[in-house]
Amino acid sequence: MATAWREPDEGIWEVRGGPQHFVHSKVMAWVAFDRAADSLESQAFAESGQRWREIADKIHAEICERGFDRDLDSFVQAYGSKRLDASLLLMPLVGFLPATDPRVRGTLRAIEERLLIEGEFVLRYETEDAGDGLPAGEGAFLACSFWLVDSYILHGRYDEARRLFDRLLSRCNDGGLLAEEFDPLTGRMLGNFPQAYSHVGLINCALSLSRHQGPAEERARSTNAKR
């Protein structure tokens, strides 16, 4: 387990283009070791906690070195790639880096420029020549748009977060349900219906917008406070 994070994988989207060193996968490996270290340290298992902390720190350093493209001023989908990925929006939400970090701000800006459609819909990643084994073009994954709402909240862009949330909420059908994807061109839902991830995103954003400290802040604060 302590070395598996070094291996390439298929990523959050289970692409068909072969294993890569996906940044999101590395971040989630960091989350596992970081939280394990926190838990062990809180239970006075200092030696074991230190071991997991050292691994977490090693993963963190590698991601910052190999997963960030200085020319793009953004984290990228995979090591050595120039592509963006909506899952990078989760980095401050899991406490990997604070929203105030210039690299996080640059990543958000790049995603707005290259993955955001009609100011509302966020693509999973750039599909043209993606090498993912799929034809180019797809609908926008609604969960990704809710991640953008959370990101706006963490960046203090509350008015934009509220406007985007209200627009997404208006896409629910007459039963208040959402699908996996949405086609901005036809205005039709696509993919699995109903989709749990879309509704989890909706609920998290609703809570974050309706109280002083919602799920977005709660998820982000624990580790950022230590860095």
TORKOL-4160 file (C-alpha; in steps of 0.2 Angstrom, whole numbers, padded with zeros to 4 digits, m for minus):
227
<pt num="1" X="0000" Y="0000" Z="0000"/>
<pt num="2" X="0014" Y="0012" Z="0004"/>
<pt num="3" X="0021" Y="0011" Z="m0014"/>
<pt num="4" X="0005" Y="0008" Z="m0025"/>
<pt num="5" X="0003" Y="0027" Z="m0027"/>
<pt num="6" X="0018" Y="0027" Z="m0038"/>
<pt num="7" X="0010" Y="0016" Z="m0051"/>
<pt num="8" X="0000" Y="0024" Z="m0066"/>
<pt num="9" X="m0019" Y="0020" Z="m0066"/>
<pt num="10" X="m0034" Y="0023" Z="m0077"/>
<pt num="11" X="m0040" Y="0039" Z="m0067"/>
<pt num="12" X="m0056" Y="0045" Z="m0060"/>
<pt num="13" X="m0064" Y="0044" Z="m0077"/>
<pt num="14" X="m0058" Y="0026" Z="m0081"/>
<pt num="15" X="m0051" Y="0032" Z="m0098"/>
<pt num="16" X="m0047" Y="0018" Z="m0111"/>
<pt num="17" X="m0031" Y="0026" Z="m0117"/>
<pt num="18" X="m0020" Y="0016" Z="m0105"/>
<pt num="19" X="m0013" Y="0020" Z="m0088"/>
<pt num="20" X="m0006" Y="0037" Z="m0084"/>
<pt num="21" X="0000" Y="0046" Z="m0068"/>
<pt num="22" X="m0016" Y="0055" Z="m0066"/>
<pt num="23" X="m0014" Y="0070" Z="m0054"/>
<pt num="24" X="m0031" Y="0067" Z="m0046"/>
<pt num="25" X="m0027" Y="0049" Z="m0042"/>
<pt num="26" X="m0011" Y="0055" Z="m0034"/>
<pt num="27" X="m0020" Y="0068" Z="m0024"/>
<pt num="28" X="m0032" Y="0055" Z="m0018"/>
<pt num="29" X="m0018" Y="0044" Z="m0013"/>
<pt num="30" X="m0011" Y="0059" Z="m0003"/>
<pt num="31" X="m0028" Y="0061" Z="0005"/>
<pt num="32" X="m0028" Y="0043" Z="0011"/>
<pt num="33" X="m0010" Y="0044" Z="0019"/>
<pt num="34" X="m0014" Y="0062" Z="0026"/>
<pt num="35" X="m0030" Y="0057" Z="0035"/>
<pt num="36" X="m0022" Y="0041" Z="0041"/>
<pt num="37" X="m0008" Y="0051" Z="0049"/>
<pt num="38" X="m0020" Y="0063" Z="0057"/>
<pt num="39" X="m0030" Y="0048" Z="0064"/>
<pt num="40" X="m0015" Y="0039" Z="0071"/>
<pt num="41" X="m0007" Y="0055" Z="0078"/>
<pt num="42" X="m0023" Y="0059" Z="0087"/>
<pt num="43" X="m0023" Y="0042" Z="0095"/>
<pt num="44" X="m0005" Y="0044" Z="0101"/>
<pt num="45" X="0002" Y="0031" Z="0088"/>
<pt num="46" X="0015" Y="0044" Z="0084"/>
<pt num="47" X="0027" Y="0032" Z="0076"/>
<pt num="48" X="0015" Y="0025" Z="0064"/>
<pt num="49" X="0007" Y="0042" Z="0061"/>
<pt num="50" X="0025" Y="0049" Z="0057"/>
<pt num="51" X="0027" Y="0035" Z="0044"/>
<pt num="52" X="0011" Y="0039" Z="0035"/>
<pt num="53" X="0015" Y="0058" Z="0036"/>
<pt num="54" X="0032" Y="0055" Z="0028"/>
<pt num="55" X="0023" Y="0046" Z="0013"/>
<pt num="56" X="0010" Y="0060" Z="0012"/>
<pt num="57" X="0023" Y="0073" Z="0011"/>
<pt num="58" X="0032" Y="0064" Z="m0002"/>
<pt num="59" X="0017" Y="0062" Z="m0013"/>
<pt num="60" X="0012" Y="0081" Z="m0010"/>
<pt num="61" X="0030" Y="0086" Z="m0016"/>
<pt num="62" X="0029" Y="0075" Z="m0031"/>
<pt num="63" X="0012" Y="0082" Z="m0037"/>
<pt num="64" X="0018" Y="0100" Z="m0035"/>
<pt num="65" X="0034" Y="0096" Z="m0045"/>
<pt num="66" X="0027" Y="0085" Z="m0059"/>
<pt num="67" X="0009" Y="0089" Z="m0059"/>
<pt num="68" X="0010" Y="0108" Z="m0061"/>
<pt num="69" X="0014" Y="0116" Z="m0078"/>
<pt num="70" X="0022" Y="0132" Z="m0076"/>
<pt num="71" X="0019" Y="0138" Z="m0094"/>
<pt num="72" X="0000" Y="0135" Z="m0091"/>
<pt num="73" X="0001" Y="0141" Z="m0073"/>
<pt num="74" X="m0010" Y="0126" Z="m0069"/>
<pt num="75" X="m0010" Y="0109" Z="m0063"/>
<pt num="76" X="m0013" Y="0097" Z="m0077"/>
<pt num="77" X="m0023" Y="0080" Z="m0080"/>
<pt num="78" X="m0007" Y="0069" Z="m0079"/>
<pt num="79" X="0011" Y="0070" Z="m0077"/>
<pt num="80" X="0019" Y="0078" Z="m0093"/>
<pt num="81" X="0002" Y="0082" Z="m0100"/>
<pt num="82" X="m0004" Y="0099" Z="m0106"/>
<pt num="83" X="m0022" Y="0094" Z="m0104"/>
<pt num="84" X="m0034" Y="0101" Z="m0090"/>
<pt num="85" X="m0046" Y="0090" Z="m0080"/>
<pt num="86" X="m0061" Y="0096" Z="m0070"/>
<pt num="87" X="m0056" Y="0084" Z="m0056"/>
<pt num="88" X="m0042" Y="0097" Z="m0052"/>
<pt num="89" X="m0055" Y="0108" Z="m0045"/>
<pt num="90" X="m0056" Y="0096" Z="m0030"/>
<pt num="91" X="m0038" Y="0100" Z="m0024"/>
<pt num="92" X="m0043" Y="0114" Z="m0012"/>
<pt num="93" X="m0059" Y="0105" Z="m0008"/>
<pt num="94" X="m0049" Y="0090" Z="0000"/>
<pt num="95" X="m0036" Y="0102" Z="0008"/>
<pt num="96" X="m0022" Y="0098" Z="m0004"/>
<pt num="97" X="m0018" Y="0117" Z="m0006"/>
<pt num="98" X="m0028" Y="0132" Z="0000"/>
<pt num="99" X="m0039" Y="0141" Z="m0012"/>
<pt num="100" X="m0027" Y="0156" Z="m0009"/>
<pt num="101" X="m0012" Y="0147" Z="m0017"/>
<pt num="102" X="m0007" Y="0155" Z="m0033"/>
<pt num="103" X="m0006" Y="0138" Z="m0041"/>
<pt num="104" X="m0024" Y="0134" Z="m0036"/>
<pt num="105" X="m0030" Y="0151" Z="m0043"/>
<pt num="106" X="m0021" Y="0148" Z="m0059"/>
<pt num="107" X="m0029" Y="0131" Z="m0061"/>
<pt num="108" X="m0046" Y="0138" Z="m0058"/>
<pt num="109" X="m0043" Y="0151" Z="m0071"/>
<pt num="110" X="m0037" Y="0139" Z="m0084"/>
<pt num="111" X="m0052" Y="0128" Z="m0081"/>
<pt num="112" X="m0064" Y="0143" Z="m0084"/>
<pt num="113" X="m0055" Y="0147" Z="m0100"/>
<pt num="114" X="m0054" Y="0129" Z="m0107"/>
<pt num="115" X="m0067" Y="0118" Z="m0100"/>
<pt num="116" X="m0081" Y="0130" Z="m0095"/>
<pt num="117" X="m0095" Y="0131" Z="m0108"/>
<pt num="118" X="m0109" Y="0144" Z="m0109"/>
<pt num="119" X="m0103" Y="0150" Z="m0092"/>
<pt num="120" X="m0112" Y="0135" Z="m0084"/>
<pt num="121" X="m0106" Y="0118" Z="m0090"/>
<pt num="122" X="m0089" Y="0111" Z="m0086"/>
<pt num="123" X="m0082" Y="0097" Z="m0097"/>
<pt num="124" X="m0073" Y="0083" Z="m0088"/>
<pt num="125" X="m0057" Y="0086" Z="m0099"/>
<pt num="126" X="m0053" Y="0091" Z="m0116"/>
<pt num="127" X="m0059" Y="0077" Z="m0128"/>
<pt num="128" X="m0051" Y="0082" Z="m0144"/>
<pt num="129" X="m0037" Y="0070" Z="m0147"/>
<pt num="130" X="m0037" Y="0065" Z="m0129"/>
<pt num="131" X="m0031" Y="0047" Z="m0133"/>
<pt num="132" X="m0045" Y="0040" Z="m0121"/>
<pt num="133" X="m0052" Y="0027" Z="m0133"/>
<pt num="134" X="m0068" Y="0037" Z="m0136"/>
<pt num="135" X="m0074" Y="0048" Z="m0150"/>
<pt num="136" X="m0071" Y="0067" Z="m0147"/>
<pt num="137" X="m0086" Y="0077" Z="m0140"/>
<pt num="138" X="m0098" Y="0073" Z="m0126"/>
<pt num="139" X="m0110" Y="0082" Z="m0114"/>
<pt num="140" X="m0104" Y="0091" Z="m0099"/>
<pt num="141" X="m0104" Y="0081" Z="m0082"/>
<pt num="142" X="m0115" Y="0090" Z="m0070"/>
<pt num="143" X="m0105" Y="0085" Z="m0055"/>
<pt num="144" X="m0090" Y="0095" Z="m0062"/>
<pt num="145" X="m0101" Y="0111" Z="m0063"/>
<pt num="146" X="m0106" Y="0109" Z="m0045"/>
<pt num="147" X="m0087" Y="0107" Z="m0041"/>
<pt num="148" X="m0085" Y="0124" Z="m0049"/>
<pt num="149" X="m0098" Y="0131" Z="m0038"/>
<pt num="150" X="m0089" Y="0124" Z="m0023"/>
<pt num="151" X="m0073" Y="0132" Z="m0030"/>
<pt num="152" X="m0081" Y="0149" Z="m0031"/>
<pt num="153" X="m0086" Y="0148" Z="m0013"/>
<pt num="154" X="m0068" Y="0144" Z="m0007"/>
<pt num="155" X="m0062" Y="0158" Z="m0017"/>
<pt num="156" X="m0074" Y="0170" Z="m0010"/>
<pt num="157" X="m0084" Y="0173" Z="m0026"/>
<pt num="158" X="m0101" Y="0170" Z="m0018"/>
<pt num="159" X="m0111" Y="0180" Z="m0031"/>
<pt num="160" X="m0104" Y="0169" Z="m0045"/>
<pt num="161" X="m0107" Y="0154" Z="m0035"/>
<pt num="162" X="m0125" Y="0158" Z="m0032"/>
<pt num="163" X="m0128" Y="0163" Z="m0050"/>
<pt num="164" X="m0121" Y="0147" Z="m0056"/>
<pt num="165" X="m0130" Y="0136" Z="m0043"/>
<pt num="166" X="m0146" Y="0144" Z="m0048"/>
<pt num="167" X="m0143" Y="0140" Z="m0066"/>
<pt num="168" X="m0139" Y="0122" Z="m0063"/>
<pt num="169" X="m0154" Y="0120" Z="m0051"/>
<pt num="170" X="m0165" Y="0126" Z="m0066"/>
<pt num="171" X="m0159" Y="0111" Z="m0076"/>
<pt num="172" X="m0168" Y="0099" Z="m0064"/>
<pt num="173" X="m0183" Y="0090" Z="m0072"/>
<pt num="174" X="m0201" Y="0092" Z="m0065"/>
<pt num="175" X="m0197" Y="0079" Z="m0052"/>
<pt num="176" X="m0181" Y="0089" Z="m0046"/>
<pt num="177" X="m0169" Y="0076" Z="m0053"/>
<pt num="178" X="m0153" Y="0077" Z="m0064"/>
<pt num="179" X="m0144" Y="0065" Z="m0076"/>
<pt num="180" X="m0126" Y="0062" Z="m0077"/>
<pt num="181" X="m0123" Y="0074" Z="m0091"/>
<pt num="182" X="m0131" Y="0089" Z="m0100"/>
<pt num="183" X="m0130" Y="0094" Z="m0118"/>
<pt num="184" X="m0128" Y="0113" Z="m0119"/>
<pt num="185" X="m0132" Y="0112" Z="m0138"/>
<pt num="186" X="m0149" Y="0103" Z="m0137"/>
<pt num="187" X="m0154" Y="0107" Z="m0119"/>
<pt num="188" X="m0156" Y="0088" Z="m0115"/>
<pt num="189" X="m0150" Y="0077" Z="m0101"/>
<pt num="190" X="m0138" Y="0063" Z="m0106"/>
<pt num="191" X="m0131" Y="0048" Z="m0098"/>
<pt num="192" X="m0136" Y="0039" Z="m0082"/>
<pt num="193" X="m0153" Y="0045" Z="m0075"/>
<pt num="194" X="m0155" Y="0049" Z="m0061"/>
<pt num="195" X="m0136" Y="0051" Z="m0056"/>
<pt num="196" X="m0131" Y="0051" Z="m0038"/>
<pt num="197" X="m0115" Y="0061" Z="m0041"/>
<pt num="198" X="m0125" Y="0076" Z="m0048"/>
<pt num="199" X="m0137" Y="0076" Z="m0033"/>
<pt num="200" X="m0123" Y="0075" Z="m0020"/>
<pt num="201" X="m0115" Y="0090" Z="m0029"/>
<pt num="202" X="m0131" Y="0099" Z="m0028"/>
<pt num="203" X="m0134" Y="0095" Z="m0010"/>
<pt num="204" X="m0116" Y="0100" Z="m0005"/>
<pt num="205" X="m0117" Y="0117" Z="m0014"/>
<pt num="206" X="m0135" Y="0120" Z="m0007"/>
<pt num="207" X="m0128" Y="0118" Z="0011"/>
<pt num="208" X="m0112" Y="0128" Z="0007"/>
<pt num="209" X="m0123" Y="0143" Z="0001"/>
<pt num="210" X="m0135" Y="0142" Z="0015"/>
<pt num="211" X="m0124" Y="0142" Z="0030"/>
<pt num="212" X="m0109" Y="0151" Z="0036"/>
<pt num="213" X="m0098" Y="0136" Z="0034"/>
<pt num="214" X="m0104" Y="0122" Z="0023"/>
<pt num="215" X="m0096" Y="0106" Z="0016"/>
<pt num="216" X="m0084" Y="0115" Z="0005"/>
<pt num="217" X="m0076" Y="0124" Z="0019"/>
<pt num="218" X="m0077" Y="0109" Z="0031"/>
<pt num="219" X="m0068" Y="0098" Z="0018"/>
<pt num="220" X="m0055" Y="0111" Z="0014"/>
<pt num="221" X="m0051" Y="0118" Z="0031"/>
<pt num="222" X="m0043" Y="0102" Z="0041"/>
<pt num="223" X="m0027" Y="0101" Z="0031"/>
<pt num="224" X="m0025" Y="0119" Z="0025"/>
<pt num="225" X="m0024" Y="0124" Z="0044"/>
<pt num="226" X="m0008" Y="0114" Z="0046"/>
<pt num="227" X="0001" Y="0120" Z="0030"/>
